[in-house]
Amino acid sequence: MAFFLGVAFTNSLLMGEESLSEGGQAWILELIVFPLFALVGIGAMLLEHRKRASAKSRRPDSHDTDQLPAQSR
């Protein structure tokens, strides 16, 4: 997902620059709005990853607590 948002960010900037040099009407969307949405999406993904990583580090190892102790025969 981060890759696609990065590609969208780059393409928006390139298309916006081209539209601005040609005198197009949509340069504001392509240079300001679309890249801003892509950056917000990337930031949200980074925050979610950071929350998951910190929650995982606080949690005890699940593979040790879920197993029952071995019973002798």
C-alpha positions in Angstrom: 0.0 0.0 0.0 2.8 2.4 0.8 4.4 1.7 -2.6 1.1 2.6 -4.4 0.7 5.8 -2.3 4.3 6.8 -3.1 3.7 6.2 -6.8 0.5 8.2 -6.6 2.4 11.0 -4.9 5.1 11.0 -7.5 2.8 10.9 -10.5 0.6 13.7 -9.1 3.7 15.9 -8.8 4.9 15.1 -12.3 1.5 15.6 -13.9 0.9 18.8 -11.9 4.2 20.2 -13.1 3.3 19.4 -16.7 -0.2 20.8 -16.3 1.2 24.0 -14.8 3.7 24.5 -17.6 1.0 23.9 -20.2 -1.4 26.3 -18.5 -4.0 23.6 -17.5 -6.7 24.1 -15.0 -6.2 21.1 -12.8 -2.7 21.9 -11.6 -3.9 22.9 -8.1 -5.4 19.4 -7.6 -2.4 17.7 -9.0 0.3 19.7 -7.2 -1.4 20.3 -3.9 -4.5 18.2 -3.1 -3.6 14.7 -4.5 0.0 14.7 -3.1 -1.4 15.9 0.3 -3.8 13.0 0.4 -1.0 10.5 -0.5 1.2 11.9 2.3 -1.6 11.7 4.8 -2.2 8.1 3.8 1.5 7.2 4.2 1.6 9.0 7.6 -1.5 7.0 8.7 0.1 3.8 7.7 3.3 4.7 9.6 1.4 5.5 12.7 -0.5 2.2 12.5 2.7 0.3 12.1 4.2 2.1 15.0 1.3 1.2 17.2 1.4 -2.4 16.2 5.1 -2.6 16.8 4.9 -1.1 20.3 1.9 -3.3 21.3 3.8 -6.4 20.1 6.9 -5.5 22.1 4.8 -5.1 25.3 3.0 -8.4 24.8 4.6 -11.5 26.3 5.6 -14.3 23.9 2.3 -15.9 22.9 3.9 -19.2 21.8 5.2 -19.8 25.4 1.9 -18.9 27.3 -0.5 -20.8 25.0 1.2 -24.2 25.4 0.4 -26.5 28.3 3.3 -27.9 30.2 4.5 -31.3 29.1 3.1 -34.2 31.1 5.3 -37.1 32.1 4.0 -40.6 31.5 
